[in-house]
Amino acid sequence: MSSLRRRIFGAGTPDATPAGSRDASPAAAHRSSAHASNSAAHAEAYTAVPATELAQLASTSKARTHGGGRKRRNVWIFGLGGLFGLFVAGFTASSTVGFDALVDMAGLNDLTLDSILDVLPAGLIVDIQKMQSREKDAVNYDSFAVGLHARSQGVEAKYPVIMIPGVISTGLESWGTGEQSRQYFRKRLWGSWSMMRALVLDKASWKRHIMLDKDTGMDPLGIKLRAAQGFDAADFFITGYWIWNKILENLATIGYDPTNAFTAAYDWRMSYANYEKRDQYFTRLQHHIELAKHITGLKVVLLSHSMGSQVLFYFYHWVEASGPGYGNGGPTWVNEHIDSWINISGCMLGALKDLPAVLSGEMRDTAQLNAFAVYGLEKFLSRQERAEIFRHMPGISSMLPMGGDAVWGNHTWAPDDLPGQNLTFGNFLSFRQPNNTASASNLTMGQALPYLYNHTEQWYRDATQQAYSHGVAHTRQQVEANALIPSKWVNPLETRLPLAPDMKIYCFYGVGKPTERAYFYRADNEPLMPDKTGPPRVMIDTTVSTPDGFVDRGVVMGEGDGTVPILSTGYMCNKGWKIKRFNPAGVKVTTVEMPHEPDKFSPRGGPNTGDHVDILGRSSLNDLILRVAGGKGHLIEERVVSGIRGYAERVGVYEEEGEGEEGVGRVDVDVAHGDGDGGDGA
């Protein structure tokens, strides 16, 4: 694929948007005169392209829109349109043999991008290369710019860095050698074009590989998928769609490489306990951290994104715990080995979209498609199939919302309701047909989880409730008892931060982008898939919308980063970890919110995006990461621009009477023999 990319696009890929549009770093200015003079001396090495050259690029691009280029481009679009038409025809064909027959007829079984290029006119390929080259010249001046700027201010690699990616960030590749898996050997069935090809041409086989066994929660017999490792596991999702690549570029600029930076990828489909049982993931992570400290003599900086922050929070408990299969590090291990935790868009209290995904195979991304796209999607991968896939990925259910009504509100009120709001967010699932057998009265979060369990299979219910907990521990005694119960370890409202007074936590997350907060539902009258039985099904009611966009095709919109609501990314950072029982060692937490201010001409939002995934390319985020890794995190100033502190004060989680007047002791944790009261779901 890399050779193909070079063949079309040449070396390198287009990157971010101009440095002039980057927002300022929240870090305080700190530059010596020597660094200042050095910066001035070498500024031209990495500043923007001169205005004359940009003008030339612009005029060349404008001229290109006229003349012979237009004719070639139209031929190209026509050809690709024909190929798209074949796939559309497949979607509308018979669900049994129509699409397979179409593929055979068109000779697409052995289709590759190379074979497409072989039949395209040579002049057309040259055209594509020239178009890409001009775009690359226009934006390449920003590549590595954040790192170069930080380096000019004296920031250089100091602490070893370990990155824990999120769900979309980690590729999964096949290592099976059975007959059904040989064609996919060492190909990624999640996070590559191989995934897209397998999904389109052999959907049944792709589903068999990607879905875990419902009884063991691990690979089905004869299937072997594993998380891809190394930087390649997380830099790009598919060719051209970067994830961690921007951060890697800038880390490299200040002196990082594979000897002092590491990516701890994991198979996000499994429950957290099975990470260790099958792959020894937490043991390997512990050893990487210990080795990094042994080699450098310095503690480690941990970066986590999205679900990766939940995985890391679980690891803090695992590494302290005593007993077979645990880290046996004791209560001081984290303080002795971790300098800082950079928590990027961490869904610490879950992702609300996870519940409708598991319940009905839907979320905002599917509900708001246009009618033609919905028809094609349902023909190809129906709601029932999507829900089935999500339920066979127990790791996804770790992001079911935590905190119940105390965090997410009740029938009349929610902490993040705004003045004049006609509908409360507290009604998480609203039914317009309450008398239907498949429906219920409006449900709060505390009622929605039991509703989910009652409308899914028994094996899913048992596996999820055994692996995770979603309540609140209201007393110090409950919090300490939960240190003995691994199912509580993913929930920061039931367990505490490690006893690491020297560790620093930095919470960086986006705000100001409409994010799904509640849903309207109705009965789903579509026929069941063959050989499937179960309780009555429901689906998002896409007929419900409001003129102001507050409700958009059945999805009630709130505040967040486009994927995770602000109560999940921001509550623990701004309030929860200020409560003594959840942070008995007084770990310092610094929060920097990043308003979503997208570049209207950039498909990924540009350098000021606050989007959940695209924020990884945000200039100010990259700058802050470099400063923490370079030992200058103490210069970062807190910046909160949303209403999260007001929302947090209204959350029904309070300090225990007398809490904070005395320190909280640490009990020895022997998980193999422990049990205790885990709190409640209020």
DABELPE-V921444 format. One record per residue. N is the residue number from 1. RES is the residue in one letter. PHI is phi in whole degrees, 0 to 359 (none if undefined). OMEGA is omega as a letter, one per 20 degrees, with the letter a starting at -180 (999 if undefined). BURIAL is # if it has 16 or more other ideal C-beta (glycine too) atoms within 10 Angstrom, else .. Layout:
N|RES|PHI|OMEGA|BURIAL / N|RES|PHI|OMEGA|BURIAL
//
This chain:
1|M|none|a|. / 2|S|296|r|. / 3|S|294|r|. / 4|L|295|r|. / 5|R|297|r|# / 6|R|294|a|. / 7|R|296|a|. / 8|I|273|a|. / 9|F|257|a|# / 10|G|81|a|. / 11|A|289|r|. / 12|G|83|r|. / 13|T|223|r|# / 14|P|295|a|# / 15|D|238|a|# / 16|A|280|a|# / 17|T|261|a|# / 18|P|302|a|# / 19|A|297|a|# / 20|G|295|a|. / 21|S|265|r|. / 22|R|286|r|# / 23|D|280|a|. / 24|A|289|r|. / 25|S|289|r|# / 26|P|290|r|# / 27|A|290|r|# / 28|A|293|r|. / 29|A|296|a|. / 30|H|203|a|. / 31|R|214|r|. / 32|S|281|r|. / 33|S|296|r|. / 34|A|297|r|. / 35|H|293|a|. / 36|A|297|a|. / 37|S|293|r|. / 38|N|298|r|# / 39|S|297|a|# / 40|A|295|a|. / 41|A|294|a|. / 42|H|245|a|. / 43|A|300|a|. / 44|E|294|a|. / 45|A|291|a|. / 46|Y|214|r|# / 47|T|276|a|. / 48|A|294|r|. / 49|V|300|r|# / 50|P|304|a|. / 51|A|301|a|. / 52|T|297|a|. / 53|E|291|r|. / 54|L|297|r|. / 55|A|298|r|. / 56|Q|296|r|. / 57|L|299|a|# / 58|A|295|a|. / 59|S|294|r|. / 60|T|297|r|. / 61|S|297|a|. / 62|K|293|r|. / 63|A|297|a|. / 64|R|291|a|# / 65|T|285|r|. / 66|H|244|r|. / 67|G|81|a|. / 68|G|297|a|. / 69|G|300|a|. / 70|R|297|a|. / 71|K|297|r|. / 72|R|297|a|# / 73|R|295|r|# / 74|N|295|r|. / 75|V|297|r|. / 76|W|300|a|# / 77|I|297|r|. / 78|F|298|r|. / 79|G|296|r|. / 80|L|294|r|. / 81|G|297|r|. / 82|G|297|r|. / 83|L|296|r|. / 84|F|298|r|. / 85|G|299|r|. / 86|L|298|a|. / 87|F|292|r|# / 88|V|299|r|. / 89|A|299|r|. / 90|G|296|a|# / 91|F|296|a|# / 92|T|270|r|. / 93|A|281|r|. / 94|S|303|a|. / 95|S|287|a|. / 96|T|264|a|. / 97|V|234|a|. / 98|G|300|a|. / 99|F|289|r|# / 100|D|299|r|# / 101|A|296|r|. / 102|L|297|r|# / 103|V|298|r|# / 104|D|297|a|. / 105|M|298|a|. / 106|A|277|a|. / 107|G|70|a|. / 108|L|267|a|# / 109|N|300|a|. / 110|D|254|a|. / 111|L|292|r|. / 112|T|225|r|. / 113|L|294|r|. / 114|D|299|a|. / 115|S|293|r|. / 116|I|295|a|. / 117|L|296|a|. / 118|D|298|a|. / 119|V|260|r|. / 120|L|280|r|# / 121|P|300|a|. / 122|A|301|a|. / 123|G|296|r|. / 124|L|293|r|. / 125|I|295|r|. / 126|V|300|r|. / 127|D|304|a|# / 128|I|298|a|# / 129|Q|299|a|. / 130|K|292|r|. / 131|M|300|a|# / 132|Q|295|a|# / 133|S|297|r|. / 134|R|295|r|. / 135|E|298|a|. / 136|K|295|r|# / 137|D|298|a|# / 138|A|287|a|# / 139|V|239|a|# / 140|N|294|a|# / 141|Y|295|a|# / 142|D|267|r|# / 143|S|299|r|# / 144|F|67|a|# / 145|A|297|a|# / 146|V|297|r|# / 147|G|294|r|# / 148|L|294|r|# / 149|H|296|r|# / 150|A|297|a|# / 151|R|296|r|# / 152|S|294|r|# / 153|Q|263|r|# / 154|G|89|r|# / 155|V|274|r|# / 156|E|218|a|# / 157|A|304|r|# / 158|K|230|a|# / 159|Y|279|r|# / 160|P|300|a|# / 161|V|238|r|# / 162|I|234|a|# / 163|M|252|r|# / 164|I|245|a|# / 165|P|284|r|# / 166|G|263|a|# / 167|V|296|a|# / 168|I|291|a|# / 169|S|283|a|# / 170|T|255|r|# / 171|G|283|r|# / 172|L|241|a|# / 173|E|239|a|# / 174|S|272|r|# / 175|W|241|r|. / 176|G|285|r|# / 177|T|241|r|. / 178|G|292|a|. / 179|E|302|a|. / 180|Q|284|a|. / 181|S|251|a|# / 182|R|300|a|. / 183|Q|294|a|. / 184|Y|254|a|# / 185|F|304|a|. / 186|R|59|r|. / 187|K|257|a|# / 188|R|278|r|# / 189|L|263|r|# / 190|W|218|r|# / 191|G|92|r|# / 192|S|189|r|# / 193|W|290|r|. / 194|S|299|r|# / 195|M|299|a|# / 196|M|295|a|. / 197|R|295|r|# / 198|A|297|a|# / 199|L|294|a|# / 200|V|282|a|# / 201|L|266|a|# / 202|D|210|a|# / 203|K|300|a|. / 204|A|299|r|. / 205|S|292|r|# / 206|W|300|r|# / 207|K|297|r|# / 208|R|299|a|. / 209|H|282|a|# / 210|I|275|a|# / 211|M|272|r|# / 212|L|277|r|# / 213|D|293|a|. / 214|K|290|a|# / 215|D|271|a|. / 216|T|266|a|. / 217|G|72|r|# / 218|M|230|a|# / 219|D|302|r|# / 220|P|295|a|# / 221|L|302|r|. / 222|G|87|a|. / 223|I|248|r|# / 224|K|214|r|# / 225|L|254|r|# / 226|R|224|r|# / 227|A|293|r|# / 228|A|297|a|# / 229|Q|243|r|# / 230|G|84|a|. / 231|F|296|r|# / 232|D|297|a|. / 233|A|290|a|# / 234|A|224|a|# / 235|D|286|r|# / 236|F|230|r|# / 237|F|282|r|# / 238|I|229|a|# / 239|T|307|r|. / 240|G|93|a|. / 241|Y|252|a|. / 242|W|285|r|# / 243|I|238|a|# / 244|W|263|a|# / 245|N|300|a|# / 246|K|298|r|# / 247|I|296|r|# / 248|L|297|r|# / 249|E|303|a|# / 250|N|285|r|# / 251|L|298|r|# / 252|A|298|a|# / 253|T|294|r|# / 254|I|261|r|# / 255|G|117|r|# / 256|Y|270|r|# / 257|D|204|a|. / 258|P|297|r|. / 259|T|275|a|. / 260|N|229|r|# / 261|A|219|a|# / 262|F|209|r|# / 263|T|252|a|# / 264|A|261|a|# / 265|A|285|a|# / 266|Y|214|r|# / 267|D|275|a|# / 268|W|291|r|# / 269|R|287|a|# / 270|M|274|r|# / 271|S|293|a|# / 272|Y|296|r|# / 273|A|297|a|# / 274|N|283|r|# / 275|Y|306|a|# / 276|E|282|a|# / 277|K|296|a|. / 278|R|268|a|. / 279|D|250|a|# / 280|Q|53|a|. / 281|Y|299|a|# / 282|F|290|r|# / 283|T|297|r|# / 284|R|295|r|. / 285|L|296|r|# / 286|Q|301|a|# / 287|H|292|r|. / 288|H|298|r|. / 289|I|294|a|# / 290|E|295|r|# / 291|L|294|r|. / 292|A|299|r|# / 293|K|291|r|# / 294|H|298|a|. / 295|I|285|a|. / 296|T|265|a|. / 297|G|77|a|. / 298|L|240|r|. / 299|K|292|a|# / 300|V|253|r|# / 301|V|259|r|# / 302|L|255|r|# / 303|L|249|r|# / 304|S|225|a|# / 305|H|231|r|# / 306|S|58|r|# / 307|M|299|r|# / 308|G|301|r|# / 309|S|290|r|# / 310|Q|293|r|# / 311|V|300|a|# / 312|L|291|r|# / 313|F|297|r|# / 314|Y|298|a|# / 315|F|300|r|# / 316|Y|304|r|# / 317|H|286|a|# / 318|W|299|a|# / 319|V|289|r|# / 320|E|282|a|# / 321|A|291|r|# / 322|S|256|r|# / 323|G|127|r|. / 324|P|300|r|. / 325|G|85|r|# / 326|Y|238|a|# / 327|G|285|r|# / 328|N|55|a|# / 329|G|275|a|# / 330|G|80|a|# / 331|P|291|a|# / 332|T|260|a|. / 333|W|301|a|# / 334|V|298|a|# / 335|N|297|a|# / 336|E|279|a|. / 337|H|240|a|# / 338|I|248|r|# / 339|D|279|a|# / 340|S|214|r|# / 341|W|241|r|# / 342|I|263|a|# / 343|N|260|a|# / 344|I|259|r|# / 345|S|52|a|# / 346|G|292|r|# / 347|C|272|a|# / 348|M|296|r|# / 349|L|250|r|# / 350|G|95|r|# / 351|A|240|a|# / 352|L|301|a|# / 353|K|294|a|# / 354|D|294|a|# / 355|L|293|r|# / 356|P|294|r|# / 357|A|298|a|# / 358|V|280|a|# / 359|L|289|a|# / 360|S|225|r|# / 361|G|72|a|# / 362|E|229|r|# / 363|M|196|a|# / 364|R|304|a|# / 365|D|301|r|. / 366|T|268|a|# / 367|A|294|a|# / 368|Q|261|r|# / 369|L|290|r|# / 370|N|285|a|. / 371|A|300|a|. / 372|F|294|a|. / 373|A|294|r|. / 374|V|298|a|# / 375|Y|299|r|. / 376|G|296|a|# / 377|L|295|a|. / 378|E|293|r|# / 379|K|294|a|# / 380|F|271|a|# / 381|L|215|a|# / 382|S|288|r|. / 383|R|304|a|# / 384|Q|298|r|# / 385|E|293|a|. / 386|R|296|r|# / 387|A|298|r|# / 388|E|300|r|# / 389|I|296|a|# / 390|F|299|a|# / 391|R|290|r|# / 392|H|272|r|# / 393|M|235|a|# / 394|P|302|r|# / 395|G|297|r|# / 396|I|301|a|# / 397|S|286|r|# / 398|S|294|a|# / 399|M|262|r|# / 400|L|300|a|# / 401|P|301|a|# / 402|M|248|r|# / 403|G|107|r|# / 404|G|57|a|# / 405|D|293|a|# / 406|A|299|a|# / 407|V|263|a|# / 408|W|260|r|# / 409|G|101|a|# / 410|N|238|a|# / 411|H|292|a|. / 412|T|245|a|. / 413|W|195|r|. / 414|A|220|a|# / 415|P|303|a|# / 416|D|258|r|# / 417|D|299|a|# / 418|L|255|r|. / 419|P|303|r|. / 420|G|81|a|. / 421|Q|287|a|. / 422|N|284|a|. / 423|L|242|r|# / 424|T|277|r|# / 425|F|292|a|# / 426|G|297|r|# / 427|N|279|a|# / 428|F|289|r|# / 429|L|241|a|# / 430|S|248|a|# / 431|F|244|r|# / 432|R|274|r|. / 433|Q|234|a|. / 434|P|294|a|. / 435|N|269|r|. / 436|N|292|a|. / 437|T|296|a|. / 438|A|270|a|# / 439|S|248|r|# / 440|A|208|r|# / 441|S|294|r|. / 442|N|303|a|# / 443|L|243|r|# / 444|T|282|r|# / 445|M|298|r|# / 446|G|296|r|# / 447|Q|266|a|# / 448|A|290|r|# / 449|L|295|r|# / 450|P|301|r|. / 451|Y|298|r|# / 452|L|300|a|# / 453|Y|296|r|# / 454|N|284|a|. / 455|H|244|r|# / 456|T|227|a|# / 457|E|291|a|# / 458|Q|300|a|. / 459|W|295|r|. / 460|Y|293|r|# / 461|R|301|a|# / 462|D|296|a|. / 463|A|296|a|# / 464|T|291|a|# / 465|Q|291|r|. / 466|Q|285|a|. / 467|A|271|a|# / 468|Y|223|r|# / 469|S|224|a|# / 470|H|232|a|# / 471|G|265|r|# / 472|V|225|r|# / 473|A|265|a|# / 474|H|267|a|# / 475|T|227|r|. / 476|R|298|a|# / 477|Q|298|r|. / 478|Q|295|a|# / 479|V|300|a|# / 480|E|292|r|# / 481|A|296|a|# / 482|N|289|r|# / 483|A|296|r|# / 484|L|268|a|# / 485|I|239|a|# / 486|P|304|a|# / 487|S|294|r|# / 488|K|273|a|# / 489|W|292|r|# / 490|V|275|a|# / 491|N|257|a|# / 492|P|287|r|# / 493|L|269|r|# / 494|E|239|a|# / 495|T|223|a|# / 496|R|250|r|# / 497|L|292|r|# / 498|P|296|r|# / 499|L|280|a|# / 500|A|228|a|# / 501|P|297|a|. / 502|D|269|r|. / 503|M|284|r|# / 504|K|244|r|# / 505|I|245|r|# / 506|Y|242|r|# / 507|C|257|r|# / 508|F|242|a|# / 509|Y|206|a|# / 510|G|273|r|# / 511|V|220|r|# / 512|G|89|r|# / 513|K|248|a|# / 514|P|307|a|# / 515|T|223|a|# / 516|E|296|a|# / 517|R|234|r|# / 518|A|199|a|# / 519|Y|216|r|# / 520|F|259|a|# / 521|Y|233|r|# / 522|R|212|r|# / 523|A|293|r|# / 524|D|258|a|# / 525|N|262|r|. / 526|E|295|r|. / 527|P|295|r|. / 528|L|294|r|. / 529|M|297|r|. / 530|P|305|r|. / 531|D|66|r|. / 532|K|245|r|. / 533|T|226|r|. / 534|G|159|a|. / 535|P|291|r|. / 536|P|306|a|. / 537|R|257|r|# / 538|V|230|r|# / 539|M|211|r|# / 540|I|297|a|# / 541|D|274|a|# / 542|T|284|r|# / 543|T|278|a|. / 544|V|266|r|# / 545|S|212|r|# / 546|T|237|a|. / 547|P|301|a|. / 548|D|276|r|. / 549|G|82|r|. / 550|F|298|r|# / 551|V|245|a|# / 552|D|236|r|# / 553|R|53|r|# / 554|G|87|a|# / 555|V|251|r|# / 556|V|273|a|# / 557|M|263|r|# / 558|G|234|a|# / 559|E|254|r|# / 560|G|172|a|# / 561|D|247|a|# / 562|G|94|r|# / 563|T|233|a|# / 564|V|245|a|# / 565|P|291|a|# / 566|I|295|r|# / 567|L|297|r|# / 568|S|280|a|# / 569|T|285|a|# / 570|G|249|a|# / 571|Y|295|a|# / 572|M|297|a|# / 573|C|291|a|# / 574|N|262|a|# / 575|K|218|a|# / 576|G|305|a|# / 577|W|276|r|# / 578|K|266|r|. / 579|I|276|a|# / 580|K|302|a|# / 581|R|291|r|# / 582|F|268|a|# / 583|N|213|a|# / 584|P|294|a|# / 585|A|274|r|# / 586|G|71|r|. / 587|V|302|a|# / 588|K|285|a|. / 589|V|240|r|# / 590|T|245|a|# / 591|T|248|r|# / 592|V|233|r|# / 593|E|273|a|# / 594|M|235|a|# / 595|P|298|r|. / 596|H|282|a|# / 597|E|231|a|# / 598|P|289|r|# / 599|D|282|a|# / 600|K|296|a|. / 601|F|261|a|. / 602|S|252|a|# / 603|P|294|r|. / 604|R|255|r|# / 605|G|96|r|# / 606|G|78|a|# / 607|P|285|a|# / 608|N|242|r|# / 609|T|288|r|# / 610|G|245|a|# / 611|D|299|a|# / 612|H|304|r|# / 613|V|266|a|# / 614|D|295|r|# / 615|I|300|r|# / 616|L|296|r|# / 617|G|259|a|# / 618|R|294|a|# / 619|S|296|a|# / 620|S|292|r|# / 621|L|296|r|# / 622|N|300|r|# / 623|D|297|a|# / 624|L|293|r|# / 625|I|300|a|# / 626|L|297|a|# / 627|R|290|r|# / 628|V|293|a|# / 629|A|296|a|# / 630|G|272|r|# / 631|G|86|a|# / 632|K|244|r|# / 633|G|295|a|# / 634|H|294|r|. / 635|L|274|a|. / 636|I|284|a|# / 637|E|259|r|. / 638|E|295|r|. / 639|R|214|r|. / 640|V|238|a|. / 641|V|248|a|. / 642|S|268|r|# / 643|G|267|a|. / 644|I|299|a|# / 645|R|293|r|. / 646|G|292|r|. / 647|Y|300|a|# / 648|A|297|r|# / 649|E|294|a|. / 650|R|268|r|. / 651|V|292|a|# / 652|G|278|r|# / 653|V|234|a|# / 654|Y|234|r|. / 655|E|290|r|. / 656|E|291|a|# / 657|E|302|a|. / 658|G|84|a|. / 659|E|293|a|. / 660|G|98|a|. / 661|E|280|r|. / 662|E|216|a|. / 663|G|290|r|. / 664|V|257|a|# / 665|G|284|a|. / 666|R|243|r|# / 667|V|272|r|. / 668|D|294|a|. / 669|V|250|r|# / 670|D|240|a|. / 671|V|297|a|# / 672|A|298|a|. / 673|H|238|a|. / 674|G|265|r|# / 675|D|207|a|. / 676|G|177|r|. / 677|D|282|a|. / 678|G|263|a|# / 679|G|93|a|# / 680|D|227|a|. / 681|G|260|a|# / 682|A|293|999|.
//
